[in-house]
Amino acid sequence: MTLEGGCLCARSRYAISGEVEWAGSCYCTDCQKESGSGHLTAVAVPAAAISFSGPTRVFQSIGGSGGNIDRIFCAECGSTLFSHPHVMGDIRIVRAGTLDDSSAVEPAMAVFCSQASAWDQPPAGIATFAQMPPVQ
């Protein structure tokens, strides 16, 4: 499977080769602020499966795990493309909304649901976690 995507201005592009590890939504307050909405939906892939082109920048902060998280975004338009939570090793978290065809993936879980806004709750039928489940 190959998934492609990019930023709002189309200057930064990526391609993902291989299978997605998982797809899910995060309701933590950091993801709410990053996305400008009640949650952020993303897909997890090995770092080696992603190839990028175009100008990017990195914003580093402390994630819900207490460890560093790098957020990689387009240097031109500011769209966040993916992140690297250091506690997840070589896994990268690609923003599902940046996929050219976001219907190609479907979230199977929701994390940090304890921080979800009353007006944006996880859908029925998916696994929900109050915090982040242990990273394996």
N, C-alpha and C positions, 0 to 999 in steps of 0.2 A: 504494500500500500504506500502511495506517495501522497502527502498532503502539502499544499502550498498556501502561503499567505503573505501578508505584509501590512504596512502601516497605512495611515490615512492618506498621506501624500504620495504613496507608491514608490518612494525613493529607497526604502529599506524593505527587502524581500527575504523570504526563507523558504526552504523545502525540507520536509521531514520524510525520511525513507524508513520503512519498516513499520512495525506495529506500535501502537500507543500503549504505554504501560497501564494507564488508567485515565479516566476523565471524571472531573468532579467540580463542585462549586465550593467556594470559600466565603464565609460570612463574617470573617474577622474585620475589625474596624480598619485595619491597614488596607485590606482589599476593598472595603467600601470606599475609602478615601481615594485609592488609586483608580478605581473604576468609575467613581462618581455615581454609583448606584448601590443597591442593597447587597450585592454580592458580585463575585468575579468567577467566571467559569473558565476552566483551563484543562489542558491535557498534559500528562507527564510523559516525557520521552527521554531516552538516553542522549547525552550531549553529543555523542558521535553520530547520531541519526539526523542532526540538524546542520544544514549549510546555509550561510547568510551572505547577503550582499547589501551594500549601501551603508550610509553613515549611522552609527549608533553611539550612544553614551550609556554610562552606568550610574545608577543611584544606589548607594549602599546604606542599609539600615539594619536594625535589630528586629528579627521576626518574632512571632509568637512563641517559638521554641527557645528564645533567648540567644540564638545564634545569628550570625550574619546572613543577610539575604541581599543579593545583587538583583536589581531590576534593570533590564536592558530595554532601552527605548530609542526610537528614531531621533537622531540629532536635529532633524529638520522640523517635523511636526509634533514630536513629543509622544506619539503613540507608544505605549508599553507593548513590547512584543513577547517577552518571556522573562522569567526570573530564575535565579539559581539560589534556592535555600541551601546553604552550605551543609546543613544536617542531612540532606538527601543525596550527598555524594555526587555522582555523575548525572543525576536526573535534572532535567530542565523542565520548567513549568510554562508551557506556551499558552498564551491568551487565546481562548477559543474564538473570541470575537474578531480576531485578526486573520482567521482562516478564510481563504477564498470561498470555501463551502463549509460553513460552520455546521451544517446538518450532517456532515460526515462523522461527527462524534456525538455521543449522548452521555451526559453526566450520570454516573451510577452511584455517587455518594455526595454528601455535603458535610463540610467540616466547620468547626467553630460556630455551630448553630446556636450556642448560648449567647452569641453576640449579634444574632440576626435581629433586624428591625421587625416590629409587629406587622408592618406593611409589606414585608418581603420574606416569606417563609419558604423553606425547601418544599419541593413538590412531593406528593404522596408516592410511595412505591420505591424510593431510593434509600440507601443506608444513610443514617444521620449520626453525627458525632458531636457532642457538646464542645469538644476541643479537637485537637489534631490527634488521630490515632497514632500509635507507635510506628515509626519509620522502620521498614524492614529492609 
